[in-house]
Amino acid sequence: MNSVVSRSKISIYKKLLISFIAIITSLILVLSSLLYYNYTTSTTSMVKDMNENILSKISYSSVYMDNLAKNFCKSLSLNNYIIAFANSNNEDILTFGNAIRTLDALTIPNTYIHSAYIYNRKLDTFISAPGTFYYSSEFFDQEIVQALHVAEQKKLPILYPIPRKITNPNGTQTKLTNVYTYILLDTSDNQANFNNAIVLNVDADWLRLTITSLDNKMSNDGNEIMVVDDKGVVISESSPDMFMENIANQNYMHQILSSTAPSGTIIDQLHQKKVLVSYVSSEILRWKFLSITPYETVFSAVRRNTYITLLFCLIVLLLGVFFAFLASRKLYQPIGALINKTNDLETMQRDNTPVLKNDFLKKVINGHVILSSERMAAKEKELLINLNFRNKLFLYLLKIDYYQDFVAKYTDKDRSIYKYAIANVAGEVTSQHYSNEVIDIGADQLVVLVDLTDSPDAPDILYETFESIVADIQSHSHQYFDLSLSASLGYVVDSAEHIKQVYEETLGLSMYRLKYGHSSILTPTLLQEVNDVAFMFPAAKEKQLIDALKLGNGETAKELYRDMIRTMEHASYGNIINSIIYLSYSLHTSMNQIVEGSQSKLNSISIDFLKLVTGLETLDELERSFFSLFDDIIHLKEGAKDKKKNEIVCTVVDMIQNMYPDKNLSLSSCADALSISSVYLGKLFRTSTGKSVAEYITTVRMEHMKHYLEQTNLPINDILEKCGIEKSNYFYTTFKKHFGVSLTEYRLKDVKVNQDRNTSI
């Protein structure tokens, strides 16, 4: 009987031990796998979002370059001197000269332009800038000569960037230069025949350096940015040697070219190394913008945490087996041990639920997860989601104002705590009216999804209620956290499949914070004021603003800026921000014309401004930044003007010291020598020295005359000749006024002094 009981106890002990080990091992494997999956997914998503954000900015810069080039070609086609040459029937030197000088004047100040040609088909002649004129057979760029012959076969793209390596004229340091070529033909009939052509070569280095400046904040080591066309040919890369290289045979490139998605991320092998390739497409240019990041760089931290997690799981597993062994031995306490283990697992799951819930809802909002009604209901129960996705929902968006200051002031951990606190406030205030969930989307955004089960259908009442809710959230955030929030009230969501669309529309609405300022509450009714039909960029006022800065009229420039902003008050966000960026780059490219000299300081101010303006959130912030830039420009301009005045005065003083024997030396002769107005020179000289030019000339001559009287025995007439003085009553009067005695008295006094000196000797 005892042996049976003993065997029974051993059997129970084995079953308990095996069960405990199986349960613990399975749970550790499942939880560690889930944590690893979520960590790798969030890391990939973060890198993808960061890369696509950078690539979108680079795409916009490329489109901006394309617009500049097209507009420049069109402006050349309207210039009278250019038109006169392009349509000339004979080789008129005056016409050629005017066209060449005009082309030089228009192209040289624009740093993004490598060269420009005008082709007269009747004369089969090119003019180029910088340069002169050539017959087509002698033209150094024979590739473009051949391309123009292809134009009549309708194979040549018009006003589209053609990447190529251009042959430079003889005498230049480099033989070839990478450029994007734009061609504008003046067609004369419907057969694609043309009379003349405008060819613009944009320096590919301009886009390459722009990409480098935008990419300099990338946090991943070894990240590489490149631009390819729709055939897989590299048209921009950090290494100029890669220009025009065809990489279409690369596996990742084949996937990108065959994809219809505007953007995406691919994991592939490159040079036997795993890489993460993000891309963004430009519909306008038909270019692909690629960011290639080594997988090792992105996931080194993930791999390190994986090893730590595995080690931790192994330790936990060993400890679990040990404690399971002890628990199994204590046959009288199996239920208590099982309850303790179960409680530990429930605590771990409860701690992970908020993170898993936020990740799941974030994927739902971004359209990455679409589940059936049954599976969605299961997820709601599993993750304790306070929403019923089969009901109508409402979505509104909160944004943290002054986000750049927020990032600069707080660490990642502190920012997470603040966002968690804001989410709690938003959830508590909204829960007084509706069930809701607050989702941390990332960066400066929090999305609130609201269950409208018991809500009235009247839109006016609905938006009035949410305006009150948001106002309370803003008030609490300012009072307790000293943070300003802007809110965008979105739309009613009929089903979970429409959440992504509503989120994107609400995100677009939130961009109008630029116009309405911080702490604003934006509703869809504001979009009714948008009217892009009548919008046109105020190019005339832009030119007047730049001219005002050239003239040093800072206040006028500020008023013109206000006028430009007022013309945009009913424009869409896209047109407003495009106009602001265009004005920024226009000022940047015109700096050297506005202020002469102090180029290093000027470039520093301009680059700092361009970096600052892209992160500003409201028109008020933009206005303050633009006005500060205007003040800096005026300050530099005034400093350069004072320096030039001092140089003029010093030059005149040197001229007088060297040319005092010249009897024709005068204010007029000095002004003529410097090619300036004698009135302006006279006022400038008196202001700087306290004397007129004539008085200064007299002083210099008198000092030299004193030297000759005291140190030589030359006759008066010879001394006067050496000093450039005419013998006259005016001279004697001037001498007595300058020395206090007449010339005779001065000479006698000098003779007496010499006699006394000789007597004493």
Secondary structure, DSSP 8 states (H G I E B T S, - for coil): -HHHHHHHHHHHHHHHHHHHHHHHHHHHHHHHHHHHHHHHHHHHHHHHHHHHHHHHHHHHHHHHHHHHHHHHHHHHHT-HHHHHHHT-SS--HHHHHHHHHHHHHHHTT-TTEEEEEEEETTTTEEEEESS-EEEGGG-S-HHHHHHHHHHTTT-S-SSS-EEEEEE--TT-S-SEEEEEEEEEEEE-STT--EEEEEEEEEEHHHHHHHHHHHHTT--STT-EEEEE-TTSBEEEESSGGGTT-B-TTSHHHHHHHH--SSEEEEEEEETTEEEEEEEEEETTTTEEEEEEEEHHHHHHHHHHHHHHHHHHHHHHHHHHHHHHHHHHH-TTSHHHHHHHHHHHHHHHHHHHHHHHHHHHHHHHHTTS----HHHHHHHHHHTT-S--TTS-EEEEEEEESSHHHHHHHS-HHHHHHHHHHHHHHHHHHHHTTSEEEEEEEETTEEEEEEE-TT--S-HHHHHHHHHHHHHHHHHHHHHHH---EEEEEEEEESSGGGHHHHHHHHHHHHTTHHHH-TT-EE-GGGGGG---TT----HHHHHHHHHHHHTT-HHHHHHHHHHHHHHTTTS-HHHHHHHHHHHHHHHHHHHHHHS-S-HHHHHHHHHHHHHHHTT--SHHHHHHHHHHHHHHHHHHHHHHHHHHHHHHHHHHHHHHHHHTT-TT-SHHHHHHHHTS-HHHHHHHHHHHHSS-HHHHHHHHHHHHHHHHHHH----HHHHHHHHT---SHHHHHHHHHHHSS-HHHHHHHHHHHHHHHHHH-
